[in-house]
Structures are given as structure tokens and as C-alpha cells.
């Protein structure tokens, strides 16, 4: 399962033409956004 996910990420990254660094930032920003939405709607 881990190998499948790694290959999927490499394929998507190559198709989009972005670096691993950019992909990491996108994942961070997405997680931050979801975290803020959860906080806004469920916690506060």
C-alpha cells in the first residue's frame, strides 16, 4: 500500500511538473485549511 501511494504521488508530481518541495508546501497549506475549517465549524 505504501509503495502504491508513493508511485501515485510521483506520477502526479511528474504530470503537474512540480517539485517535491512544492508538493510538500501544497500538502501543508491544504492541511492548514482543513484544520481551520474544522476549528471554525466544530470547535468554536
PyMOL commands that place a pseudoatom at each C-alpha (Angstrom):
pseudoatom trace, name=CA, resn=UNK, resi=1, chain=A, elem=C, hetatm=0, pos=[0.000, 0.000, 0.000]
pseudoatom trace, name=CA, resn=UNK, resi=2, chain=A, elem=C, hetatm=0, pos=[2.819, 2.423, 0.842]
pseudoatom trace, name=CA, resn=UNK, resi=3, chain=A, elem=C, hetatm=0, pos=[4.586, 1.678, -2.433]
pseudoatom trace, name=CA, resn=UNK, resi=4, chain=A, elem=C, hetatm=0, pos=[1.371, 2.282, -4.374]
pseudoatom trace, name=CA, resn=UNK, resi=5, chain=A, elem=C, hetatm=0, pos=[0.881, 5.660, -2.701]
pseudoatom trace, name=CA, resn=UNK, resi=6, chain=A, elem=C, hetatm=0, pos=[4.492, 6.684, -3.324]
pseudoatom trace, name=CA, resn=UNK, resi=7, chain=A, elem=C, hetatm=0, pos=[4.228, 5.776, -7.008]
pseudoatom trace, name=CA, resn=UNK, resi=8, chain=A, elem=C, hetatm=0, pos=[0.946, 7.684, -7.281]
pseudoatom trace, name=CA, resn=UNK, resi=9, chain=A, elem=C, hetatm=0, pos=[2.495, 10.822, -5.792]
pseudoatom trace, name=CA, resn=UNK, resi=10, chain=A, elem=C, hetatm=0, pos=[5.498, 10.585, -8.109]
pseudoatom trace, name=CA, resn=UNK, resi=11, chain=A, elem=C, hetatm=0, pos=[3.242, 10.173, -11.138]
pseudoatom trace, name=CA, resn=UNK, resi=12, chain=A, elem=C, hetatm=0, pos=[1.015, 13.116, -10.166]
pseudoatom trace, name=CA, resn=UNK, resi=13, chain=A, elem=C, hetatm=0, pos=[4.050, 15.280, -9.396]
pseudoatom trace, name=CA, resn=UNK, resi=14, chain=A, elem=C, hetatm=0, pos=[5.606, 14.483, -12.759]
pseudoatom trace, name=CA, resn=UNK, resi=15, chain=A, elem=C, hetatm=0, pos=[2.363, 15.125, -14.659]
pseudoatom trace, name=CA, resn=UNK, resi=16, chain=A, elem=C, hetatm=0, pos=[1.907, 18.512, -12.981]
pseudoatom trace, name=CA, resn=UNK, resi=17, chain=A, elem=C, hetatm=0, pos=[5.568, 19.412, -13.428]
pseudoatom trace, name=CA, resn=UNK, resi=18, chain=A, elem=C, hetatm=0, pos=[6.119, 20.450, -9.801]
pseudoatom trace, name=CA, resn=UNK, resi=19, chain=A, elem=C, hetatm=0, pos=[8.938, 19.654, -7.414]
pseudoatom trace, name=CA, resn=UNK, resi=20, chain=A, elem=C, hetatm=0, pos=[8.760, 17.618, -4.232]
pseudoatom trace, name=CA, resn=UNK, resi=21, chain=A, elem=C, hetatm=0, pos=[9.269, 20.852, -2.291]
pseudoatom trace, name=CA, resn=UNK, resi=22, chain=A, elem=C, hetatm=0, pos=[6.208, 22.444, -3.934]
pseudoatom trace, name=CA, resn=UNK, resi=23, chain=A, elem=C, hetatm=0, pos=[4.143, 19.316, -3.329]
pseudoatom trace, name=CA, resn=UNK, resi=24, chain=A, elem=C, hetatm=0, pos=[5.092, 19.427, 0.352]
pseudoatom trace, name=CA, resn=UNK, resi=25, chain=A, elem=C, hetatm=0, pos=[4.002, 23.074, 0.643]
pseudoatom trace, name=CA, resn=UNK, resi=26, chain=A, elem=C, hetatm=0, pos=[0.704, 22.323, -1.095]
pseudoatom trace, name=CA, resn=UNK, resi=27, chain=A, elem=C, hetatm=0, pos=[0.031, 19.474, 1.340]
pseudoatom trace, name=CA, resn=UNK, resi=28, chain=A, elem=C, hetatm=0, pos=[0.872, 21.746, 4.275]
pseudoatom trace, name=CA, resn=UNK, resi=29, chain=A, elem=C, hetatm=0, pos=[-1.444, 24.528, 3.056]
pseudoatom trace, name=CA, resn=UNK, resi=30, chain=A, elem=C, hetatm=0, pos=[-4.251, 22.032, 2.414]
pseudoatom trace, name=CA, resn=UNK, resi=31, chain=A, elem=C, hetatm=0, pos=[-3.879, 20.601, 5.921]
pseudoatom trace, name=CA, resn=UNK, resi=32, chain=A, elem=C, hetatm=0, pos=[-3.837, 24.067, 7.432]
pseudoatom trace, name=CA, resn=UNK, resi=33, chain=A, elem=C, hetatm=0, pos=[-7.002, 24.989, 5.539]
pseudoatom trace, name=CA, resn=UNK, resi=34, chain=A, elem=C, hetatm=0, pos=[-8.856, 21.854, 6.618]
pseudoatom trace, name=CA, resn=UNK, resi=35, chain=A, elem=C, hetatm=0, pos=[-7.696, 22.346, 10.186]
pseudoatom trace, name=CA, resn=UNK, resi=36, chain=A, elem=C, hetatm=0, pos=[-9.001, 25.909, 10.223]
pseudoatom trace, name=CA, resn=UNK, resi=37, chain=A, elem=C, hetatm=0, pos=[-12.341, 24.795, 8.767]
pseudoatom trace, name=CA, resn=UNK, resi=38, chain=A, elem=C, hetatm=0, pos=[-12.720, 22.064, 11.394]
pseudoatom trace, name=CA, resn=UNK, resi=39, chain=A, elem=C, hetatm=0, pos=[-11.809, 24.521, 14.114]
pseudoatom trace, name=CA, resn=UNK, resi=40, chain=A, elem=C, hetatm=0, pos=[-14.248, 27.122, 12.812]
pseudoatom trace, name=CA, resn=UNK, resi=41, chain=A, elem=C, hetatm=0, pos=[-17.253, 24.822, 12.383]
pseudoatom trace, name=CA, resn=UNK, resi=42, chain=A, elem=C, hetatm=0, pos=[-16.809, 22.239, 15.154]
pseudoatom trace, name=CA, resn=UNK, resi=43, chain=A, elem=C, hetatm=0, pos=[-14.729, 23.708, 17.944]
pseudoatom trace, name=CA, resn=UNK, resi=44, chain=A, elem=C, hetatm=0, pos=[-15.544, 27.405, 18.192]
for i in range(1, 44): cmd.bond("trace and resi %d" % i, "trace and resi %d" % (i + 1))
show_as sticks, trace
zoom trace
